[in-house]
Amino acid sequence: MDTINPPVADGAPAIELCRYDATMKDEWDRFADTSRNATFILRRDFMDYHSDRFADHSLIARRGRKILALLAANECVDDSGRHILQSHGGLTYGGWICGERHPDAEEMLQLFRALQEYCLNLGIEGIDYRPIPWIYARRPSQEDIYALFRMGAQLTECNVSATIALRDNPGFNSRQKRYAKRALKDSSVHIDEMADTAEFHQLLTACLQERHGVAPVHTAAELSRLKERFPRQIRVFMLGDSEGWQAGVCIFDCGVTVHAQYICSTLRGRERGLLTLLFSRLIAEVFADREYFDFGTSNESHGLILNAPLYRQKHGLGGTSTVYPRYYLPFK
């Protein structure tokens, strides 16, 4: 087991960094469940579904017997040939998971210094770090952003998402309102929540292949398995008409924020603007009690390219910008 106990000033207990293993699953999940900034994708049952693809090197940080923070991570060699630690490569984000009150800003600096020493002892040259976006936290938790600045981290990627603040929602623009009104006139249009993800994944695969020449990140089997593990957090909604299913959204319900993980539609659905009606129902009825509705990022090439038509569509539904940043912190 890899551990290190860096000295801490003023007689405070040292921070111990311990590499996660499967025997620690229950305490990891308990801490994540009560964290002020974790979401369900940082539970082990979500992270470990593709454990064969990543050399997991997640960390538990303790002061004495108490957990101070968690870090979901894996080891890898980056494009420059550096041996690095990476915010878990199977997740959209994976910064330090914080407790109810700690770590504070000073403790976060200590955490990163402890991490630096820990990694250098193992020949790890730096960390590729993707913080948890602020909209997912139950209360402000950006101590890591401050610590990264203090330690000289480099901003390496900046993606932009469109997010609706549901308590101050500007609503749809005139075009999207027309789409919703037109769709409502078709008596055959219906919206259903799906217990089985198979039909949704089939529609999603066809849409992504047709429009972008790519496949979904999750296979049909993986999405089905994840929904079985997290039936309350992973929810699938589809819209159909007299000619079959025309649009669908897979929602990751993260509590404070709901995230549209996958969005898809047929050509017929796009021509008739049927996704607008589906989103109208989700925003105004199903998830109206939440703080934020996040449509996800609209970027390519590490944020250097903005898919402007896609972003404008999300903006037309009421979203304004949330940044998903990424940093590299060298350790030597």
N, C-alpha and C positions, 0 to 999 in steps of 0.2 A: 504494500500500500504506500503510495507516494504522499508524504506529508512534510510540512515545514512549519516552524514556529518562529516567525520573525520577532525581534524584540520591539516592544512598544514603550514609549516614554511615559513618565509620571506614574509608574507602577501599575498601569492598567494590564489586565490579562492579555497575553499574546494572542494573536489571531492564528489559528491552525487551519491550513488548507488540506483537505482530504479528498482524494480521488473517489468519485462515486463508484459503487458497485451494486449489484442487484439486491444484496442484503439490506441496502439502505432505502429501498423503494418506498416503504411506508412512511418513513420520516421525511423523505423528500416531498412526497405528495401532501402530507399534512401541512408542511411549511408552505408549499406553493398555494394550497387552498386558502390559507389565512393571510397570504401576502397582500401587500397594498398595490402591487403592480403586475402580478402574474396573471396569465390567462390559462385556459384549460390545455392549450397546445404545449404548455410547459410541464404538464404532468407526464410521468414516465410512460403510461400506456399510450400516449400519443407519440412521444419522441421515439420510443423503442420499436414502433411497428416496422421501421426500416433500419434497424440496428446493423444489419449486414452490410449496409452501404457506407457506414461511417465508423471511424475508430474513436468511439466515445471517450471523452476525457472531461466529463462534467465534474464540477467541484462543489464541495460543501465547505463553507467557511464557518468556523466556530470561535467563540470566545468562551473559554472554559467548556462547560457542557452544553451551552446554548448555541443553536444555529444562528449565525448573524446574517448569512446570505447564501444563495445558490447561484451557480453559473452553469447553464446548459451549453456544452462545448464538445468539440471533437478535435483531434490532431489531424493535420494534413500538411502536404507540401504545396505551397502556392505557385503561381505562374512564374515567379522569380526564383524558384528553387529553394525558398526559405522554409524551414521547419517551423510551423506556427500552430498556435491554438486558434480555433475559429468558433465564433458564436455558432451554435449547432447548425450545420449545413443543411439539415432537413427541415429547418424552420424559417419562417419569414423574419423573425427577430429572436434574440436570445441574450439580452444583457443580464446584469445582476438582478436576481429576484430578491426583493427587500422585505423585511418583516414590518410589523405594524408601525414601529417607531424608529427602528435602526435598520441599516446603518445611516448615521447622519453624514453631513458633508465631510467632516474630518475623518470619520471612520471609513468612508469610501476611499479617501486618499490612502489610508492605511491598507485597505483591501487591495488596491491596485499595486501598491509597493510590495505587499506580500505576494501577490500574483507574479510580479516581475521576478522576485527572488526565487520563487517556486519554479518558474519556467526556466530561468537561466541554469538552475541546478540540473535540469533535465535536457538541456541543449535546445530548448524552444526559444526562437528568436523574437517573437512578437505575438500580438493577438489581433485578429481580424474581428472587429467588435460591432455588432448590430444591436443598438439599444432598443428596449421596448418602447414603441411610440407612446407619447404622453397620453393620448386619448384612451388607452387601455387601462390606465392606472385608476384605482379608486381614490387616490389622493396624490398630490405632486410627489414625484419620485425621480427627479433628474439630477441626483447627486453624482451619478456616473458621468454625465455630460461635463460637469464642472471638473471632475477629477481627470478626465481625458484631456481637457484644455490645459490643466496644470501640468500634466506630464508630457505635453508636447505631441499628442496624437494628431494624425493627419486625417482630414475628411477625404475619403476616397470615393464615396458614392452618395448621391442625393436623389432619391426618387420622390415623386409627388403623387399623393393620393387626393381624392375628392371626398370630403366628409361633411355630412349634414349634422349641425348642432340641433338636435330635435326639440330643444326648449326655445330655440330662436330660429325656426325654420323659415327661410324665405319662400319656400314652395317652388313649384315647377315654373319654368318660363312659359311664354305663350305657346311655343311650338309643342312642348311636352303636354301642356293642358289640352291642346287640340287632339293629340294622339290618344290621350286617356278618354276624352269625350267621345271620339269616334269609335274606340274599342267598346265602350259601354253600350253602344247602339246595337251591337251584334249579340243577340240573345243566346247564341251558341257558345259564347266565350265563358269559360269556367276556370277557376283557380283551385288547385288541390295541393295539400301537403302530402308528400310521398313517404311512406314508411320504407319502401324499397328504393334503392338508388339506381337500379339497373337501367330503367328507361331514361332517367336524367343523364346518366353517364353516356349512353348511346347518343343522345341529342348533343351533348357537350362535345364528344369526340368528333362528330360530323361537322359541327360548327367550327371548331378549332382547325380541323384539317382543311376545310373549305376556305377559311378566311386567312389563316396564318401558316398553314402547312406544318402544324405541330400537334402533339398529343397532350392530353392533360397530365399534370404532374403526378396525380394519383391514378393508378390503374383502377379498373372497375372493382376488382377484388379488394384493393386497399381502401377505397372509399367506402365500400360496404362494411368492411371490418371496422373501420374507424367509427362509422355511424352506429354500429352495434355496441362499441365501447362507450360512445358518448351520444346516446340518443337524444338527450335534452339540449346538448350544445350544437350538434350538427343537424341542421334541418334543411330539407329540400322542398322547394315549392315549384310547381309547374303550371303553366297556362296553356289551355287547349281551346280549340274551336271545332267546328264541324269537320275539319280535315285532319284532326289529330293534334299532337303536342306541338306548340309553336315557340315556347320560350320557357326558360327555367333559371332558377337561382339557387345555389347552395350557400346557406348562411352558416357561418361560424359564430355562435352566440357566446360572446365573451363577457357577458354581464353588463358592465357599464356601456360597452360598445358592441354593436353587432357588425360583422364584417361579411361583405359579399365575396366569398372565396372564389366562386365560379359563377359566371353569367353567360348564358348562351341563348341563341334564338335561330330559327330557320330564316330563309330568305323571305318567306311570306310574313313571318313575325316581324322582321325588320321593316319591311315595306308598309306594314300596318301599324307600326309603333306599339306592338303589344307588350313589350317589356315595360313600357311606361305604366300601363295599367297594373301590371304585377308589382312593380315597385311602389305604386301608389297604395296598394293594399298593405304591403309589408310595412311601409313607413307610417301610414296613418292609423293602422289598426293593430297588426300583429306585434310590432315592436315600438309602439308609441310611448311606452313608459321608460324607454332607455335614454341615455344622454346623447349618444352619437350613433349615426349610421354611416359606416365607412365603405366606400365603393372599391377601394384598392387602388394600387398605383397604375399609372399609364405611361410607363417608360420602357426604353430599351437601352442597351449599351451602358449599363451602370448609371443611368440617369441622364446621360448626355443627349439622348433623343427623347423628345416628348411626342407621344401619339396624340396630336392636337385634336383630331375628330373624336377620339374616344374620351379624352378629358372634357371636351366641350359638351358631350352628351351627358356626362356625369354632373358637370356644372349646371346644365340645364335642368337637372332634377333637384337642384338645391345645394349641391356640394361646393364647398370651398376648400382651400388647400391645407393638407397636412403633410409634413415632410417625414420620410423614412430615411434617416441617415445611416452611414456606415463609416467606421473609422479604422485606421491601422495604427497601433501603438507598438513601436519597436522597443525591444527590451535590451538591446545592446548597440 
